[in-house]
Amino acid sequence: MSVLHWLFASEIHIGSKAILWREVIGNIFGLTSAVLGMRRKVITWPIGIVGNVLLFTVFLGAVFETPQHKDLYGQAGRQILFASLSIFGWYTWSRSRRSTGEHRAVVPRWTRTIEKAQIVPVTLAFFLLSYYVLKYLGSWGPMADAWIFTGSALATYGMARGYVEFWLVWLAVDAVGVPLLVKAGYYPSATLYLVYGAFVIWGFVAWVKIQRNESVVIEPSPAGVIA
C-alpha cells in the first residue's frame, strides 16, 4: 500500500466513530506550525502548508468520502487561503531574516491606528461575502464557518506581519470552531482547537514580552509608506 493510498484510506475507530488518520496528521502539522510560529521560525510556513493540503481533503467530506460526509466549504476554503498566505508569510519572514542577518524572522508589534482603520472594514466585508457565498454553496453552519474562515485569514495575515493581536483573533476563532466541529463530528480538529486555545494564550503572553524587549520604532518613509 502506498503512503498516499494509506493517507486516504486509513481510519481510527473509537467505538462507533471513525476518524481519518489524515485529519489527525494534518492537525499535528498545524499545531507544529503554530509552535514554531511562536518561536518565529521560518520553517513555520512550509510545515503549515503540508497540514493545509491534508485538511483540505478532510473538510470536503462528501467529495473525498470521509466518515462525516459533510462539506464544510469554509473550513476547506481556508486551507487554500492558509496556503496562499503561508507563501506570503514564508517570503516575508525569509526576507526579514536575511535583511537583519539575525535568527529572528519578525519583530512582534501592535497594530497602528491607521492599520486598524484599514483592517476592520475589510474584515467585515470579507466576513459578509464569505457568509453569503458559503450559504449559497450549502456549507454546513455557514455563519460560524464564515467567521472561522474570516478570522483564520485575518490571524494568518497578522502573524505574517508580526501583529501581536493575531493571537487574540485565533482565540475568537477557537471559541466558534470548537462547538461547530464537535457538532459536525470532526473530533480531532475540535480537540486541536481546544489545545490551540491554551496555546494561543501562551503565545500571546510570549509575544507581548518579546514586543517589549525587541520592539523598534519604524518611521514612515518620505513617501508616507510604512516600512
C-alpha positions as CSV (number, residue, x, y, z in Angstrom):
1,M,0.0,0.0,0.0
2,S,1.4,3.4,-1.0
3,V,1.7,6.2,1.5
4,L,-0.9,8.3,-0.5
5,H,-3.4,5.4,-0.5
6,W,-2.8,4.8,3.2
7,L,-3.5,8.5,4.0
8,F,-6.8,8.4,2.1
9,A,-8.0,5.0,3.3
10,S,-6.8,4.6,6.9
11,E,-9.1,5.3,9.8
12,I,-9.1,5.2,13.6
13,H,-12.1,3.6,15.1
14,I,-13.2,4.7,18.6
15,G,-16.5,2.9,19.5
16,S,-18.9,3.7,16.6
17,K,-16.9,6.7,15.5
18,A,-14.4,6.6,12.6
19,I,-11.7,9.2,12.4
20,L,-9.3,9.7,9.4
21,W,-5.6,9.4,10.1
22,R,-5.0,12.3,7.7
23,E,-7.2,14.6,9.9
24,V,-5.0,13.7,12.8
25,I,-1.8,14.1,10.9
26,G,-2.9,17.3,9.3
27,N,-3.7,18.8,12.7
28,I,-0.4,17.7,14.1
29,F,1.3,19.6,11.3
30,G,-0.9,22.6,12.1
31,L,0.0,22.6,15.8
32,T,3.7,22.2,15.0
33,S,3.5,25.2,12.7
34,A,1.8,27.2,15.4
35,V,4.5,26.3,18.0
36,L,7.3,27.2,15.5
37,G,5.4,30.4,14.7
38,M,5.5,31.4,18.3
39,R,9.3,30.9,18.2
40,R,9.4,32.9,14.9
41,K,11.0,30.1,12.8
42,V,10.7,30.5,9.1
43,I,10.0,26.7,8.8
44,T,6.7,27.5,10.3
45,W,5.2,28.2,6.9
46,P,6.1,25.1,4.8
47,I,5.1,22.8,7.7
48,G,1.8,24.6,7.8
49,I,1.2,24.2,4.1
50,V,1.6,20.4,4.4
51,G,-1.1,20.4,7.1
52,N,-3.3,22.6,4.9
53,V,-3.2,20.2,2.0
54,L,-4.2,17.2,4.2
55,L,-7.0,19.1,5.9
56,F,-8.4,20.4,2.6
57,T,-9.3,16.8,1.7
58,V,-10.8,16.2,5.1
59,F,-13.3,19.1,5.2
60,L,-14.7,18.2,1.8
61,G,-16.2,15.2,3.4
62,A,-18.8,14.3,0.7
63,V,-16.3,14.8,-2.1
64,F,-13.4,12.7,-0.6
65,E,-15.8,10.2,1.1
66,T,-14.9,10.9,4.7
67,P,-16.8,9.4,7.6
68,Q,-18.6,12.7,8.3
69,H,-20.0,13.1,4.8
70,K,-20.4,16.8,5.4
71,D,-18.8,19.6,3.2
72,L,-17.5,22.5,5.3
73,Y,-16.6,24.7,2.4
74,G,-15.4,27.5,4.7
75,Q,-13.1,25.1,6.5
76,A,-11.8,23.6,3.2
77,G,-11.5,27.0,1.6
78,R,-9.5,28.4,4.5
79,Q,-6.9,25.7,3.9
80,I,-6.4,27.1,0.4
81,L,-6.3,30.6,1.9
82,F,-3.8,29.5,4.6
83,A,-1.5,28.0,1.9
84,S,-1.6,31.2,-0.1
85,L,-1.0,33.4,3.0
86,S,1.7,31.0,4.1
87,I,3.6,31.7,0.9
88,F,3.4,35.4,1.7
89,G,4.5,34.8,5.3
90,W,7.3,32.5,4.2
91,Y,8.6,35.2,1.8
92,T,8.2,38.0,4.3
93,W,9.9,36.2,7.2
94,S,12.7,34.9,5.0
95,R,13.4,38.4,3.6
96,S,13.3,39.9,7.1
97,R,15.8,37.4,8.4
98,R,18.1,37.9,5.5
99,S,18.0,41.7,5.8
100,T,18.6,41.7,9.6
101,G,21.2,39.0,9.5
102,E,19.8,37.6,12.7
103,H,17.9,34.4,13.6
104,R,14.6,36.3,14.3
105,A,12.2,36.4,11.3
106,V,9.9,39.1,12.6
107,V,9.7,41.7,15.4
108,P,6.3,41.5,17.1
109,R,4.4,44.8,17.4
110,W,0.9,46.1,18.0
111,T,-1.1,47.4,15.0
112,R,-1.1,51.1,14.5
113,T,-4.4,53.1,14.4
114,I,-4.3,53.6,10.7
115,E,-3.8,49.9,10.2
116,K,-6.8,49.1,12.4
117,A,-8.9,51.6,10.4
118,Q,-8.0,49.7,7.2
119,I,-8.3,46.2,8.6
120,V,-11.7,46.4,10.4
121,P,-13.8,47.4,7.3
122,V,-12.0,44.9,5.1
123,T,-12.6,42.1,7.6
124,L,-16.3,43.0,7.9
125,A,-16.7,43.0,4.1
126,F,-14.8,39.7,3.9
127,F,-17.0,38.1,6.5
128,L,-20.3,39.1,4.9
129,L,-19.1,38.0,1.4
130,S,-17.9,34.7,2.9
131,Y,-21.2,34.1,4.7
132,Y,-23.3,34.6,1.5
133,V,-21.0,32.5,-0.6
134,L,-20.9,29.6,1.9
135,K,-24.7,29.8,2.4
136,Y,-25.2,29.7,-1.4
137,L,-22.9,26.7,-1.6
138,G,-24.8,24.9,1.1
139,S,-22.0,24.8,3.6
140,W,-22.8,23.2,7.0
141,G,-23.2,26.0,9.6
142,P,-22.5,28.9,7.2
143,M,-22.4,31.8,9.8
144,A,-19.9,30.0,12.1
145,D,-18.0,28.7,9.1
146,A,-17.7,32.2,7.6
147,W,-16.3,33.6,10.9
148,I,-13.8,30.8,11.2
149,F,-12.8,31.4,7.5
150,T,-12.5,35.2,8.0
151,G,-10.8,35.1,11.4
152,S,-8.3,32.5,10.2
153,A,-7.4,34.6,7.2
154,L,-7.0,37.7,9.5
155,A,-4.9,35.8,12.0
156,T,-2.6,34.3,9.4
157,Y,-2.1,37.7,7.8
158,G,-1.4,39.2,11.2
159,M,1.1,36.5,12.0
160,A,3.0,37.2,8.7
161,R,3.1,40.9,9.5
162,G,4.1,40.3,13.1
163,Y,1.0,41.8,14.7
164,V,0.7,40.8,18.4
165,E,-3.2,40.9,18.2
166,F,-3.3,38.0,15.8
167,W,-3.2,35.7,18.9
168,L,-6.4,37.2,20.1
169,V,-8.1,36.7,16.8
170,W,-7.1,33.0,16.9
171,L,-8.8,32.8,20.4
172,A,-12.0,34.1,18.9
173,V,-11.8,31.6,16.0
174,D,-11.3,28.8,18.5
175,A,-14.3,29.8,20.5
176,V,-16.5,29.4,17.5
177,G,-14.7,26.5,15.9
178,V,-14.9,24.0,18.8
179,P,-18.7,23.7,19.0
180,L,-19.0,23.8,15.2
181,L,-16.6,20.9,14.7
182,V,-18.0,18.8,17.6
183,K,-21.5,19.1,16.1
184,A,-20.1,18.2,12.6
185,G,-18.2,15.2,14.0
186,Y,-14.6,16.4,13.3
187,Y,-13.4,15.4,16.7
188,P,-9.6,15.6,16.2
189,S,-10.0,19.1,14.7
190,A,-12.2,20.1,17.6
191,T,-9.7,18.8,20.1
192,L,-6.9,20.6,18.4
193,Y,-8.9,23.9,18.6
194,L,-9.1,23.3,22.4
195,V,-5.4,22.8,22.5
196,Y,-4.9,25.9,20.4
197,G,-7.0,27.9,22.9
198,A,-4.5,27.2,25.7
199,F,-1.5,27.6,23.4
200,V,-2.8,30.9,22.0
201,I,-2.9,32.4,25.5
202,W,0.7,31.2,26.0
203,G,1.8,32.6,22.6
204,F,0.1,35.9,23.2
205,V,1.9,36.4,26.5
206,A,5.2,35.4,24.9
207,W,4.9,37.8,22.0
208,V,3.9,40.7,24.4
209,K,7.1,40.1,26.3
210,I,9.1,39.9,23.1
211,Q,7.5,43.1,21.8
212,R,8.5,44.9,25.0
213,N,12.1,43.7,24.7
214,E,12.7,43.8,21.0
215,S,10.3,46.4,19.5
216,V,11.8,49.2,17.5
217,V,10.3,52.4,16.2
218,I,9.8,52.2,12.5
219,E,9.4,55.6,10.9
220,P,7.3,56.2,7.8
221,S,9.3,56.7,4.6
222,P,9.3,60.1,3.0
223,A,6.6,58.9,0.6
224,G,4.4,58.2,3.5
225,V,4.6,54.4,3.2
226,I,5.1,52.5,6.4
227,A,8.2,50.3,6.1
